[in-house]
Amino acid sequence: MKKIFFVLVLIFQIVFVFAHERAGFVERQQRQETLITTAFKNGQLTENEYNKLMKEQKHIKDALETNDLDNHWTMLEHNIMVTKLDRAEKRIRKFLRNTEKV
């Protein structure tokens, strides 16, 4: 009984460590991209800011595709993707709060 319990706990940990939330990453990236485009259409972003943010979103999309090639995400890939998405959100907030008008 102890062996079965130990094996179940071990399997649970392995699944938890190597599980990734790719769908969550894609949804989060798409949400950021739509926020950028609507902000640009509403005049909250300049063209230069829009281009910078969209270039960053393209890098995030490319990283998602590259990490998903082998259908196995390491913790390093997972953490890097979380960091990229967090950094992009901070930059979006920074540019949207910018009150300078050209």
N, C-alpha and C positions, 0 to 999 in steps of 0.2 A: 504494500500500500504506500509506503514511504517512497519507494522507487517511482511509482506511477505519479505521485504528487510532484516529486522532484522533476521528472521529465516534463510534466505539464507546465510547471513554473518555468523551466528552461525554454520550452517552446514559446511560451507567452513572451518571455523577454526577448528572444530572437526576433519574433514577429514585430514586437514593439520597436526594437532598435532599428530594424531595417525597413519598417513601413514608412512610406512617404505620402505626402498629401499633395500629389501632383494636381489633382482636380482643384484643390484649394489654391494652389499657386497660380494656375491658369485663370481661375475666377478672379483672384486678387489683381493679377496683372491686367486683365480686361477691364476691371472696374477702374483701375488707375488710368488706363488709356481713354476710357470714355469720359472720365473726369477732366482730363487734359483737353480733349477735343471740345467739350461743352464750355470749358472756361475760356478757350481761345475764341469760340464763336460768340461768347458773351462779352468779349473785350477785356477779360481779366488778365490775359497773358499777351505779351508782345510776340511777334513772329519769331524773334531770336529765342525767347524762353520756350516757346512751343517746339521749335526745332530741337533744342537741347533735351527737353523732356521726352520727345518722341524717339530721339536717338537712343536715350537710355532705355526706353521701353523695348526697342528693337534688340538691344543687347540682352535684356532679360528674356525675351522670346527665344533668342538664339541659345542662351544658356539652358533654358528649359528643354529645348530640342536636343541639345548635346548631352545633357544629363540623362535624358530618357532613351538614348540610343540602345543601351544594353538592358533596359527594363529593370535595372537594379541601382538604387540610389544609396550611396554611402552617407554616413553622417556628415562628412565634410561637404559633400555636394548639397545636402539638405541645409546645412548651416549657412553655406555661401548663398544659396537661393533666398533664404530668410533675410540675410543681411542686405542683399541687393534690393529686395522688395521694400524693406524698412527704409533704406537710404532713399529710394525713389519716392516713397511717401513723404519723407521729410523735405525733399527738394520741391515736391509739388506744393506742400503747405507753405514753404518759404516763398515760392514764386507767387502764390495766390495772395499772400498777405502783403506783398510788395505793393505799395500804394503810389509809386512813382508813375506818372503818366508821360508818355512820349509826345 
